[in-house]
């Protein structure tokens, strides 16, 4: 696939997500498509299992367009991926995801553009987790999950809790000791601080949905292994698809880097508007880190005010 083809796909997906302007310059998507000579052409089918990639800024430069520096420099901008290839041709499709939220303000005006992971489409062929029809069904699947070894050492599964129609999803790393004992996310010291942070932007815990990337506690709070992350991630993705929040708040390095599939430091990820499977994602410091580093409270406050602005900008 040529870089123009990759770039065209990227732009068309951004346009489908409701964006008409790119943050990188003063051109509209259609103007850029004309520049790369790709307006109106149909994309060839992508081979199963491949994802688009490539440097779209370079593609613009190659097309002689002026590229403005983004306010936040992030080394890699992922391109939204196509729905995954069928794993079982006879699998029944997942229930359709609700339509994308309506914008009252261009979200791109609120923060510099960040990383984009996944397309807005539901995972139609991803197996039983991708076809779970409710949050309760996911919780039940998590309860009996043996997809990785963590279930064997954990006391309780912690699938997440909150409103099924939440406008905000808060996503942390993994249950700690208190969460493991209670089966509830963010109920220890860090959880109390999260509750206060939410209250500061006029949200109660009951109004939002709080979850973790990992649904079982890694023993001794060790870092989850890549295999464990891969095994657990479909639960969170399906939760996001079912809830369709207006915005995701990724709490801490692990959640932000895992969801955005990047190694970029949290200090660089925060302050930008990323996209996770069609939903805006803001990254901020983990409440537990704030307890250790009060100096991070101010930037965290900026981040959650941005979350508030996004919530206020997207019509119900
Ligand atoms: N830290 C997390 O990341 N998640 C929890 O649920 C508790 C602490």
py3Dmol code that shows the C-alpha trace and the ligand (Angstrom):
import py3Dmol

protein = """\
ATOM      1  CA  UNK A   1       0.000   0.000   0.000  1.00  0.00           C
ATOM      2  CA  UNK A   2       1.369   3.430  -0.894  1.00  0.00           C
ATOM      3  CA  UNK A   3       1.741   6.160   1.707  1.00  0.00           C
ATOM      4  CA  UNK A   4      -0.964   8.124  -0.137  1.00  0.00           C
ATOM      5  CA  UNK A   5      -3.329   5.170   0.250  1.00  0.00           C
ATOM      6  CA  UNK A   6      -2.562   4.888   3.957  1.00  0.00           C
ATOM      7  CA  UNK A   7      -3.002   8.609   4.409  1.00  0.00           C
ATOM      8  CA  UNK A   8      -6.274   8.615   2.478  1.00  0.00           C
ATOM      9  CA  UNK A   9      -7.628   5.861   4.746  1.00  0.00           C
ATOM     10  CA  UNK A  10      -6.556   7.755   7.820  1.00  0.00           C
ATOM     11  CA  UNK A  11      -8.282  10.938   6.654  1.00  0.00           C
ATOM     12  CA  UNK A  12     -11.480   9.167   5.679  1.00  0.00           C
ATOM     13  CA  UNK A  13     -11.682   7.554   9.089  1.00  0.00           C
ATOM     14  CA  UNK A  14     -11.110  10.899  10.808  1.00  0.00           C
ATOM     15  CA  UNK A  15     -13.897  12.368   8.652  1.00  0.00           C
ATOM     16  CA  UNK A  16     -16.220   9.501   9.639  1.00  0.00           C
ATOM     17  CA  UNK A  17     -15.506  10.404  13.259  1.00  0.00           C
ATOM     18  CA  UNK A  18     -16.954  13.842  12.600  1.00  0.00           C
ATOM     19  CA  UNK A  19     -13.766  15.845  12.055  1.00  0.00           C
ATOM     20  CA  UNK A  20     -13.591  18.224   9.135  1.00  0.00           C
ATOM     21  CA  UNK A  21     -10.311  19.932   9.963  1.00  0.00           C
ATOM     22  CA  UNK A  22      -6.976  18.565  10.999  1.00  0.00           C
ATOM     23  CA  UNK A  23      -5.046  20.111  13.819  1.00  0.00           C
ATOM     24  CA  UNK A  24      -1.860  20.036  11.801  1.00  0.00           C
ATOM     25  CA  UNK A  25      -2.784  22.796   9.364  1.00  0.00           C
ATOM     26  CA  UNK A  26      -5.509  25.070   8.121  1.00  0.00           C
ATOM     27  CA  UNK A  27      -6.637  22.685   5.402  1.00  0.00           C
ATOM     28  CA  UNK A  28      -9.880  20.763   5.434  1.00  0.00           C
ATOM     29  CA  UNK A  29      -9.795  17.008   5.060  1.00  0.00           C
ATOM     30  CA  UNK A  30     -11.179  17.335   1.522  1.00  0.00           C
ATOM     31  CA  UNK A  31      -8.463  19.812   0.580  1.00  0.00           C
ATOM     32  CA  UNK A  32      -5.809  17.439   1.862  1.00  0.00           C
ATOM     33  CA  UNK A  33      -7.423  14.541   0.011  1.00  0.00           C
ATOM     34  CA  UNK A  34      -7.265  16.602  -3.183  1.00  0.00           C
ATOM     35  CA  UNK A  35      -3.595  17.398  -2.504  1.00  0.00           C
ATOM     36  CA  UNK A  36      -2.702  13.739  -2.264  1.00  0.00           C
ATOM     37  CA  UNK A  37      -4.845  13.051  -5.333  1.00  0.00           C
ATOM     38  CA  UNK A  38      -6.942  10.469  -3.546  1.00  0.00           C
ATOM     39  CA  UNK A  39     -10.400  12.129  -3.377  1.00  0.00           C
ATOM     40  CA  UNK A  40     -13.181   9.696  -4.172  1.00  0.00           C
ATOM     41  CA  UNK A  41     -11.000   6.679  -4.876  1.00  0.00           C
ATOM     42  CA  UNK A  42     -12.050   3.453  -3.230  1.00  0.00           C
ATOM     43  CA  UNK A  43      -9.555   1.725  -0.984  1.00  0.00           C
ATOM     44  CA  UNK A  44      -8.478  -1.784  -1.910  1.00  0.00           C
ATOM     45  CA  UNK A  45      -9.440  -4.425   0.676  1.00  0.00           C
ATOM     46  CA  UNK A  46      -6.877  -4.688   3.442  1.00  0.00           C
ATOM     47  CA  UNK A  47      -5.388  -8.159   3.848  1.00  0.00           C
ATOM     48  CA  UNK A  48      -6.673  -9.920   6.986  1.00  0.00           C
ATOM     49  CA  UNK A  49      -4.671  -9.193  10.104  1.00  0.00           C
ATOM     50  CA  UNK A  50      -2.827  -6.146   8.767  1.00  0.00           C
ATOM     51  CA  UNK A  51      -3.136  -2.657  10.193  1.00  0.00           C
ATOM     52  CA  UNK A  52      -2.482   0.597   8.477  1.00  0.00           C
ATOM     53  CA  UNK A  53       0.581   2.595   9.483  1.00  0.00           C
ATOM     54  CA  UNK A  54       2.925   5.215   8.099  1.00  0.00           C
ATOM     55  CA  UNK A  55       3.795   8.820   8.715  1.00  0.00           C
ATOM     56  CA  UNK A  56       0.959  11.033   7.496  1.00  0.00           C
ATOM     57  CA  UNK A  57       2.891  14.208   8.255  1.00  0.00           C
ATOM     58  CA  UNK A  58       5.584  12.995   5.891  1.00  0.00           C
ATOM     59  CA  UNK A  59       2.901  12.175   3.325  1.00  0.00           C
ATOM     60  CA  UNK A  60       1.707  15.764   3.503  1.00  0.00           C
ATOM     61  CA  UNK A  61       5.242  17.059   3.180  1.00  0.00           C
ATOM     62  CA  UNK A  62       5.733  14.832   0.161  1.00  0.00           C
ATOM     63  CA  UNK A  63       2.586  16.371  -1.286  1.00  0.00           C
ATOM     64  CA  UNK A  64       4.134  19.842  -0.747  1.00  0.00           C
ATOM     65  CA  UNK A  65       1.604  20.928   1.868  1.00  0.00           C
ATOM     66  CA  UNK A  66       2.717  23.059   4.792  1.00  0.00           C
ATOM     67  CA  UNK A  67       2.680  21.081   8.054  1.00  0.00           C
ATOM     68  CA  UNK A  68       2.317  22.948  11.318  1.00  0.00           C
ATOM     69  CA  UNK A  69       3.996  21.501  14.375  1.00  0.00           C
ATOM     70  CA  UNK A  70       1.485  19.892  16.699  1.00  0.00           C
ATOM     71  CA  UNK A  71       1.365  21.446  20.166  1.00  0.00           C
ATOM     72  CA  UNK A  72       2.115  18.063  21.692  1.00  0.00           C
ATOM     73  CA  UNK A  73       4.888  16.065  20.099  1.00  0.00           C
ATOM     74  CA  UNK A  74       4.135  12.376  20.209  1.00  0.00           C
ATOM     75  CA  UNK A  75       6.420  10.117  18.199  1.00  0.00           C
ATOM     76  CA  UNK A  76       3.842   7.808  16.669  1.00  0.00           C
ATOM     77  CA  UNK A  77       0.294   8.523  15.534  1.00  0.00           C
ATOM     78  CA  UNK A  78      -1.506   5.236  15.028  1.00  0.00           C
ATOM     79  CA  UNK A  79      -4.047   4.970  12.298  1.00  0.00           C
ATOM     80  CA  UNK A  80      -7.527   3.732  13.207  1.00  0.00           C
ATOM     81  CA  UNK A  81      -7.700   0.048  12.370  1.00  0.00           C
ATOM     82  CA  UNK A  82     -10.315  -1.731  10.321  1.00  0.00           C
ATOM     83  CA  UNK A  83     -12.576  -4.215  12.135  1.00  0.00           C
ATOM     84  CA  UNK A  84     -10.691  -7.433  12.819  1.00  0.00           C
ATOM     85  CA  UNK A  85     -10.882 -10.264  10.349  1.00  0.00           C
ATOM     86  CA  UNK A  86     -13.435 -12.990  11.060  1.00  0.00           C
ATOM     87  CA  UNK A  87     -12.065 -15.674  13.364  1.00  0.00           C
ATOM     88  CA  UNK A  88     -15.111 -17.918  12.984  1.00  0.00           C
ATOM     89  CA  UNK A  89     -17.185 -17.318   9.853  1.00  0.00           C
ATOM     90  CA  UNK A  90     -20.343 -18.683  11.480  1.00  0.00           C
ATOM     91  CA  UNK A  91     -20.080 -16.517  14.630  1.00  0.00           C
ATOM     92  CA  UNK A  92     -23.201 -14.423  15.175  1.00  0.00           C
ATOM     93  CA  UNK A  93     -22.489 -10.692  14.907  1.00  0.00           C
ATOM     94  CA  UNK A  94     -22.290  -8.498  17.994  1.00  0.00           C
ATOM     95  CA  UNK A  95     -25.230  -6.212  18.736  1.00  0.00           C
ATOM     96  CA  UNK A  96     -24.679  -2.958  16.839  1.00  0.00           C
ATOM     97  CA  UNK A  97     -22.999  -0.183  18.781  1.00  0.00           C
ATOM     98  CA  UNK A  98     -25.066   2.968  19.385  1.00  0.00           C
ATOM     99  CA  UNK A  99     -24.313   5.889  17.077  1.00  0.00           C
ATOM    100  CA  UNK A 100     -21.312   8.100  17.808  1.00  0.00           C
ATOM    101  CA  UNK A 101     -21.994  11.095  20.073  1.00  0.00           C
ATOM    102  CA  UNK A 102     -23.086  14.373  18.483  1.00  0.00           C
ATOM    103  CA  UNK A 103     -20.662  17.276  18.838  1.00  0.00           C
ATOM    104  CA  UNK A 104     -21.826  20.741  19.804  1.00  0.00           C
ATOM    105  CA  UNK A 105     -18.263  22.082  19.703  1.00  0.00           C
ATOM    106  CA  UNK A 106     -15.493  20.693  17.537  1.00  0.00           C
ATOM    107  CA  UNK A 107     -13.612  18.506  19.981  1.00  0.00           C
ATOM    108  CA  UNK A 108     -10.424  19.147  18.073  1.00  0.00           C
ATOM    109  CA  UNK A 109     -10.652  22.748  19.301  1.00  0.00           C
ATOM    110  CA  UNK A 110     -10.364  21.629  22.937  1.00  0.00           C
ATOM    111  CA  UNK A 111      -6.944  19.954  22.907  1.00  0.00           C
ATOM    112  CA  UNK A 112      -4.138  19.087  20.492  1.00  0.00           C
ATOM    113  CA  UNK A 113      -4.638  15.870  18.559  1.00  0.00           C
ATOM    114  CA  UNK A 114      -3.034  12.794  20.044  1.00  0.00           C
ATOM    115  CA  UNK A 115      -2.916   9.101  19.217  1.00  0.00           C
ATOM    116  CA  UNK A 116      -5.699   7.155  17.548  1.00  0.00           C
ATOM    117  CA  UNK A 117      -6.209   3.493  18.384  1.00  0.00           C
ATOM    118  CA  UNK A 118      -8.851   1.353  16.689  1.00  0.00           C
ATOM    119  CA  UNK A 119     -11.849   2.343  14.616  1.00  0.00           C
ATOM    120  CA  UNK A 120     -15.269   3.339  15.915  1.00  0.00           C
ATOM    121  CA  UNK A 121     -16.827   0.104  14.658  1.00  0.00           C
ATOM    122  CA  UNK A 122     -17.743  -2.628  17.137  1.00  0.00           C
ATOM    123  CA  UNK A 123     -15.609  -5.762  17.024  1.00  0.00           C
ATOM    124  CA  UNK A 124     -18.082  -7.824  15.032  1.00  0.00           C
ATOM    125  CA  UNK A 125     -16.225 -11.112  14.952  1.00  0.00           C
ATOM    126  CA  UNK A 126     -14.110 -11.113  18.090  1.00  0.00           C
ATOM    127  CA  UNK A 127     -15.515 -14.191  19.851  1.00  0.00           C
ATOM    128  CA  UNK A 128     -17.852 -14.469  22.842  1.00  0.00           C
ATOM    129  CA  UNK A 129     -16.517 -11.446  24.737  1.00  0.00           C
ATOM    130  CA  UNK A 130     -17.001  -9.178  21.728  1.00  0.00           C
ATOM    131  CA  UNK A 131     -20.580 -10.465  21.458  1.00  0.00           C
ATOM    132  CA  UNK A 132     -21.470  -9.968  25.153  1.00  0.00           C
ATOM    133  CA  UNK A 133     -24.756  -8.099  25.174  1.00  0.00           C
ATOM    134  CA  UNK A 134     -24.573  -6.376  28.571  1.00  0.00           C
ATOM    135  CA  UNK A 135     -22.214  -5.263  31.292  1.00  0.00           C
ATOM    136  CA  UNK A 136     -23.709  -7.966  33.487  1.00  0.00           C
ATOM    137  CA  UNK A 137     -22.808 -10.587  30.898  1.00  0.00           C
ATOM    138  CA  UNK A 138     -19.232  -9.303  30.872  1.00  0.00           C
ATOM    139  CA  UNK A 139     -19.069  -9.371  34.691  1.00  0.00           C
ATOM    140  CA  UNK A 140     -20.245 -12.980  34.623  1.00  0.00           C
ATOM    141  CA  UNK A 141     -17.613 -13.876  32.022  1.00  0.00           C
ATOM    142  CA  UNK A 142     -14.928 -12.189  34.134  1.00  0.00           C
ATOM    143  CA  UNK A 143     -16.136 -14.101  37.198  1.00  0.00           C
ATOM    144  CA  UNK A 144     -15.444 -17.438  35.510  1.00  0.00           C
ATOM    145  CA  UNK A 145     -12.482 -16.280  33.429  1.00  0.00           C
ATOM    146  CA  UNK A 146      -9.438 -18.535  33.111  1.00  0.00           C
ATOM    147  CA  UNK A 147      -7.898 -16.791  30.089  1.00  0.00           C
ATOM    148  CA  UNK A 148      -4.746 -16.003  32.080  1.00  0.00           C
ATOM    149  CA  UNK A 149      -3.296 -17.345  35.343  1.00  0.00           C
ATOM    150  CA  UNK A 150      -4.281 -14.331  37.466  1.00  0.00           C
ATOM    151  CA  UNK A 151      -7.678 -15.789  38.385  1.00  0.00           C
ATOM    152  CA  UNK A 152      -5.894 -18.493  40.377  1.00  0.00           C
ATOM    153  CA  UNK A 153      -4.179 -16.095  42.792  1.00  0.00           C
ATOM    154  CA  UNK A 154      -6.844 -13.376  43.026  1.00  0.00           C
ATOM    155  CA  UNK A 155      -9.512 -13.430  45.727  1.00  0.00           C
ATOM    156  CA  UNK A 156     -12.206 -11.738  43.657  1.00  0.00           C
ATOM    157  CA  UNK A 157     -12.668 -10.630  40.058  1.00  0.00           C
ATOM    158  CA  UNK A 158     -13.063  -6.858  39.694  1.00  0.00           C
ATOM    159  CA  UNK A 159     -14.974  -6.310  36.435  1.00  0.00           C
ATOM    160  CA  UNK A 160     -15.751  -2.641  37.107  1.00  0.00           C
ATOM    161  CA  UNK A 161     -18.831  -0.787  38.334  1.00  0.00           C
ATOM    162  CA  UNK A 162     -20.990   2.215  37.667  1.00  0.00           C
ATOM    163  CA  UNK A 163     -23.606   3.428  35.256  1.00  0.00           C
ATOM    164  CA  UNK A 164     -24.305   1.485  32.064  1.00  0.00           C
ATOM    165  CA  UNK A 165     -25.026   4.848  30.429  1.00  0.00           C
ATOM    166  CA  UNK A 166     -22.011   6.651  31.875  1.00  0.00           C
ATOM    167  CA  UNK A 167     -20.706   9.629  29.956  1.00  0.00           C
ATOM    168  CA  UNK A 168     -17.289   9.145  31.522  1.00  0.00           C
ATOM    169  CA  UNK A 169     -15.293   5.940  31.958  1.00  0.00           C
ATOM    170  CA  UNK A 170     -12.327   6.025  34.332  1.00  0.00           C
ATOM    171  CA  UNK A 171      -9.835   3.287  33.590  1.00  0.00           C
ATOM    172  CA  UNK A 172      -7.018   2.264  35.880  1.00  0.00           C
ATOM    173  CA  UNK A 173      -4.414  -0.456  35.836  1.00  0.00           C
ATOM    174  CA  UNK A 174      -5.483  -3.416  37.941  1.00  0.00           C
ATOM    175  CA  UNK A 175      -7.154  -4.151  41.267  1.00  0.00           C
ATOM    176  CA  UNK A 176      -4.993  -3.596  44.331  1.00  0.00           C
ATOM    177  CA  UNK A 177      -5.315  -5.403  47.658  1.00  0.00           C
ATOM    178  CA  UNK A 178      -8.507  -3.634  48.803  1.00  0.00           C
ATOM    179  CA  UNK A 179     -10.126  -4.009  45.400  1.00  0.00           C
ATOM    180  CA  UNK A 180      -9.210  -7.705  45.360  1.00  0.00           C
ATOM    181  CA  UNK A 181     -10.784  -8.180  48.782  1.00  0.00           C
ATOM    182  CA  UNK A 182     -13.998  -6.344  47.899  1.00  0.00           C
ATOM    183  CA  UNK A 183     -14.394  -7.080  44.183  1.00  0.00           C
ATOM    184  CA  UNK A 184     -14.823  -3.328  43.567  1.00  0.00           C
ATOM    185  CA  UNK A 185     -12.523  -0.972  41.618  1.00  0.00           C
ATOM    186  CA  UNK A 186     -10.772   2.016  43.183  1.00  0.00           C
ATOM    187  CA  UNK A 187     -11.988   1.645  46.769  1.00  0.00           C
ATOM    188  CA  UNK A 188      -8.630   1.986  48.549  1.00  0.00           C
ATOM    189  CA  UNK A 189      -6.741   5.216  49.261  1.00  0.00           C
ATOM    190  CA  UNK A 190      -6.309   5.990  45.548  1.00  0.00           C
ATOM    191  CA  UNK A 191     -10.001   5.316  45.044  1.00  0.00           C
ATOM    192  CA  UNK A 192     -10.957   7.872  47.678  1.00  0.00           C
ATOM    193  CA  UNK A 193      -8.872  10.466  45.878  1.00  0.00           C
ATOM    194  CA  UNK A 194     -10.498   9.495  42.564  1.00  0.00           C
ATOM    195  CA  UNK A 195     -13.922  10.033  44.157  1.00  0.00           C
ATOM    196  CA  UNK A 196     -12.819  13.534  45.240  1.00  0.00           C
ATOM    197  CA  UNK A 197     -11.435  14.306  41.783  1.00  0.00           C
ATOM    198  CA  UNK A 198     -14.730  13.282  40.193  1.00  0.00           C
ATOM    199  CA  UNK A 199     -16.673  15.370  42.667  1.00  0.00           C
ATOM    200  CA  UNK A 200     -14.565  18.381  41.686  1.00  0.00           C
ATOM    201  CA  UNK A 201     -15.987  18.145  38.165  1.00  0.00           C
ATOM    202  CA  UNK A 202     -19.513  17.549  39.431  1.00  0.00           C
ATOM    203  CA  UNK A 203     -19.624  13.824  38.941  1.00  0.00           C
ATOM    204  CA  UNK A 204     -20.447  11.096  41.432  1.00  0.00           C
ATOM    205  CA  UNK A 205     -18.977   7.599  41.321  1.00  0.00           C
ATOM    206  CA  UNK A 206     -22.445   6.280  40.522  1.00  0.00           C
ATOM    207  CA  UNK A 207     -22.716   8.433  37.391  1.00  0.00           C
ATOM    208  CA  UNK A 208     -19.478   7.229  35.839  1.00  0.00           C
ATOM    209  CA  UNK A 209     -18.139   3.760  35.080  1.00  0.00           C
ATOM    210  CA  UNK A 210     -14.913   2.809  36.830  1.00  0.00           C
ATOM    211  CA  UNK A 211     -12.874  -0.124  35.569  1.00  0.00           C
ATOM    212  CA  UNK A 212      -9.367  -1.409  35.128  1.00  0.00           C
ATOM    213  CA  UNK A 213      -7.479  -2.816  32.181  1.00  0.00           C
ATOM    214  CA  UNK A 214      -6.881  -5.965  34.249  1.00  0.00           C
ATOM    215  CA  UNK A 215      -9.853  -7.611  35.905  1.00  0.00           C
ATOM    216  CA  UNK A 216      -7.885  -9.723  38.413  1.00  0.00           C
ATOM    217  CA  UNK A 217      -5.170  -8.548  40.790  1.00  0.00           C
ATOM    218  CA  UNK A 218      -1.624  -9.499  39.803  1.00  0.00           C
ATOM    219  CA  UNK A 219      -0.032 -11.078  42.899  1.00  0.00           C
ATOM    220  CA  UNK A 220       1.834  -8.566  45.034  1.00  0.00           C
ATOM    221  CA  UNK A 221       0.734  -5.815  42.589  1.00  0.00           C
ATOM    222  CA  UNK A 222       3.389  -6.928  40.097  1.00  0.00           C
ATOM    223  CA  UNK A 223       3.163  -5.599  36.554  1.00  0.00           C
ATOM    224  CA  UNK A 224       0.840  -7.640  34.339  1.00  0.00           C
ATOM    225  CA  UNK A 225       2.627  -9.592  31.601  1.00  0.00           C
ATOM    226  CA  UNK A 226       1.942  -8.877  27.921  1.00  0.00           C
ATOM    227  CA  UNK A 227       0.068 -12.197  27.631  1.00  0.00           C
ATOM    228  CA  UNK A 228      -2.129 -11.325  30.600  1.00  0.00           C
ATOM    229  CA  UNK A 229      -2.881  -7.912  29.114  1.00  0.00           C
ATOM    230  CA  UNK A 230      -3.778  -9.457  25.758  1.00  0.00           C
ATOM    231  CA  UNK A 231      -6.031 -12.012  27.455  1.00  0.00           C
ATOM    232  CA  UNK A 232      -7.888  -9.401  29.527  1.00  0.00           C
ATOM    233  CA  UNK A 233      -8.175  -6.489  27.083  1.00  0.00           C
ATOM    234  CA  UNK A 234     -11.272  -7.722  25.177  1.00  0.00           C
ATOM    235  CA  UNK A 235     -13.377  -7.277  28.327  1.00  0.00           C
ATOM    236  CA  UNK A 236     -12.547  -3.602  28.580  1.00  0.00           C
ATOM    237  CA  UNK A 237     -13.015  -3.008  24.859  1.00  0.00           C
ATOM    238  CA  UNK A 238     -16.494  -4.553  25.001  1.00  0.00           C
ATOM    239  CA  UNK A 239     -17.326  -2.475  28.083  1.00  0.00           C
ATOM    240  CA  UNK A 240     -16.391   0.656  26.143  1.00  0.00           C
ATOM    241  CA  UNK A 241     -18.440  -0.481  23.144  1.00  0.00           C
ATOM    242  CA  UNK A 242     -21.515  -1.127  25.290  1.00  0.00           C
ATOM    243  CA  UNK A 243     -21.298   2.033  27.386  1.00  0.00           C
ATOM    244  CA  UNK A 244     -20.197   4.345  24.557  1.00  0.00           C
ATOM    245  CA  UNK A 245     -19.019   7.055  26.974  1.00  0.00           C
ATOM    246  CA  UNK A 246     -18.416  10.576  25.742  1.00  0.00           C
ATOM    247  CA  UNK A 247     -14.889  10.399  27.080  1.00  0.00           C
ATOM    248  CA  UNK A 248     -12.438   7.998  28.694  1.00  0.00           C
ATOM    249  CA  UNK A 249     -10.072   9.099  31.443  1.00  0.00           C
ATOM    250  CA  UNK A 250      -7.018   6.832  31.490  1.00  0.00           C
ATOM    251  CA  UNK A 251      -5.501   6.885  34.962  1.00  0.00           C
ATOM    252  CA  UNK A 252      -1.758   6.488  35.049  1.00  0.00           C
ATOM    253  CA  UNK A 253       1.047   5.256  32.878  1.00  0.00           C
ATOM    254  CA  UNK A 254      -0.045   1.644  32.555  1.00  0.00           C
ATOM    255  CA  UNK A 255      -3.653   2.353  31.538  1.00  0.00           C
ATOM    256  CA  UNK A 256      -2.705   5.160  29.166  1.00  0.00           C
ATOM    257  CA  UNK A 257       0.151   3.270  27.510  1.00  0.00           C
ATOM    258  CA  UNK A 258      -1.817   0.043  27.230  1.00  0.00           C
ATOM    259  CA  UNK A 259      -4.936   1.635  25.783  1.00  0.00           C
ATOM    260  CA  UNK A 260      -2.956   3.812  23.399  1.00  0.00           C
ATOM    261  CA  UNK A 261      -0.507   1.041  22.518  1.00  0.00           C
ATOM    262  CA  UNK A 262       2.497   3.251  23.095  1.00  0.00           C
ATOM    263  CA  UNK A 263       5.543   3.633  25.317  1.00  0.00           C
ATOM    264  CA  UNK A 264       5.284   7.438  25.420  1.00  0.00           C
ATOM    265  CA  UNK A 265       5.541   8.764  28.977  1.00  0.00           C
ATOM    266  CA  UNK A 266       2.371   9.849  30.756  1.00  0.00           C
ATOM    267  CA  UNK A 267       3.753  13.375  31.083  1.00  0.00           C
ATOM    268  CA  UNK A 268       3.746  13.611  27.274  1.00  0.00           C
ATOM    269  CA  UNK A 269       0.467  11.786  26.723  1.00  0.00           C
ATOM    270  CA  UNK A 270      -1.503  14.115  28.967  1.00  0.00           C
ATOM    271  CA  UNK A 271      -2.787  17.372  27.512  1.00  0.00           C
ATOM    272  CA  UNK A 272      -3.767  15.846  24.148  1.00  0.00           C
ATOM    273  CA  UNK A 273      -6.992  14.381  22.827  1.00  0.00           C
ATOM    274  CA  UNK A 274      -6.426  10.750  21.930  1.00  0.00           C
ATOM    275  CA  UNK A 275      -9.005   8.387  20.476  1.00  0.00           C
ATOM    276  CA  UNK A 276      -9.697   4.853  21.679  1.00  0.00           C
ATOM    277  CA  UNK A 277     -11.980   2.945  19.323  1.00  0.00           C
ATOM    278  CA  UNK A 278     -13.912   6.069  18.404  1.00  0.00           C
ATOM    279  CA  UNK A 279     -14.046   7.571  21.908  1.00  0.00           C
ATOM    280  CA  UNK A 280     -11.989  10.591  23.019  1.00  0.00           C
ATOM    281  CA  UNK A 281      -9.401   9.575  25.614  1.00  0.00           C
ATOM    282  CA  UNK A 282      -7.626  11.875  28.047  1.00  0.00           C
ATOM    283  CA  UNK A 283      -4.627  10.558  29.946  1.00  0.00           C
ATOM    284  CA  UNK A 284      -3.684  11.780  33.394  1.00  0.00           C
ATOM    285  CA  UNK A 285      -1.665  10.766  36.428  1.00  0.00           C
ATOM    286  CA  UNK A 286      -2.827   7.854  38.569  1.00  0.00           C
ATOM    287  CA  UNK A 287      -4.436   8.923  41.866  1.00  0.00           C
ATOM    288  CA  UNK A 288      -1.924   6.717  43.716  1.00  0.00           C
ATOM    289  CA  UNK A 289       0.877   8.696  42.050  1.00  0.00           C
ATOM    290  CA  UNK A 290      -0.781  11.938  43.191  1.00  0.00           C
ATOM    291  CA  UNK A 291      -0.669  10.686  46.765  1.00  0.00           C
ATOM    292  CA  UNK A 292       3.110  10.306  46.385  1.00  0.00           C
ATOM    293  CA  UNK A 293       3.657  13.432  44.247  1.00  0.00           C
ATOM    294  CA  UNK A 294       1.314  16.276  45.224  1.00  0.00           C
ATOM    295  CA  UNK A 295       3.048  18.370  42.535  1.00  0.00           C
ATOM    296  CA  UNK A 296       1.089  16.418  39.940  1.00  0.00           C
ATOM    297  CA  UNK A 297      -2.261  17.544  41.344  1.00  0.00           C
ATOM    298  CA  UNK A 298      -2.246  20.775  39.334  1.00  0.00           C
ATOM    299  CA  UNK A 299      -1.708  19.122  35.927  1.00  0.00           C
ATOM    300  CA  UNK A 300      -4.282  16.484  36.896  1.00  0.00           C
ATOM    301  CA  UNK A 301      -6.746  19.255  37.639  1.00  0.00           C
ATOM    302  CA  UNK A 302      -6.094  20.661  34.142  1.00  0.00           C
ATOM    303  CA  UNK A 303      -6.741  17.208  32.689  1.00  0.00           C
ATOM    304  CA  UNK A 304     -10.028  16.676  34.468  1.00  0.00           C
ATOM    305  CA  UNK A 305     -11.182  20.177  33.549  1.00  0.00           C
ATOM    306  CA  UNK A 306     -10.542  19.159  29.931  1.00  0.00           C
ATOM    307  CA  UNK A 307     -12.675  16.058  30.560  1.00  0.00           C
ATOM    308  CA  UNK A 308     -15.428  18.338  31.872  1.00  0.00           C
ATOM    309  CA  UNK A 309     -15.190  20.517  28.761  1.00  0.00           C
ATOM    310  CA  UNK A 310     -15.467  17.470  26.513  1.00  0.00           C
ATOM    311  CA  UNK A 311     -18.522  16.266  28.423  1.00  0.00           C
ATOM    312  CA  UNK A 312     -20.077  19.692  28.063  1.00  0.00           C
ATOM    313  CA  UNK A 313     -19.252  19.802  24.351  1.00  0.00           C
ATOM    314  CA  UNK A 314     -20.796  16.511  23.302  1.00  0.00           C
ATOM    315  CA  UNK A 315     -24.590  16.590  23.189  1.00  0.00           C
ATOM    316  CA  UNK A 316     -26.425  13.802  25.032  1.00  0.00           C
TER     317      UNK A 316
END
"""
ligand_1 = """\
8
LIG
N -5.281 1.179 41.234
C -5.827 0.848 40.042
O -5.246 1.070 38.983
N -7.044 0.301 40.064
C -7.734 0.065 41.161
O -8.852 -0.430 41.075
C -7.136 0.424 42.386
C -5.908 0.969 42.405
"""
view = py3Dmol.view(width=600, height=400)
view.addModel(protein, "pdb")
view.setStyle({"model": 0}, {"cartoon": {"style": "trace"}})
view.addModel(ligand_1, "xyz")
view.setStyle({"model": 1}, {"stick": {}})
view.zoomTo()
view.show()
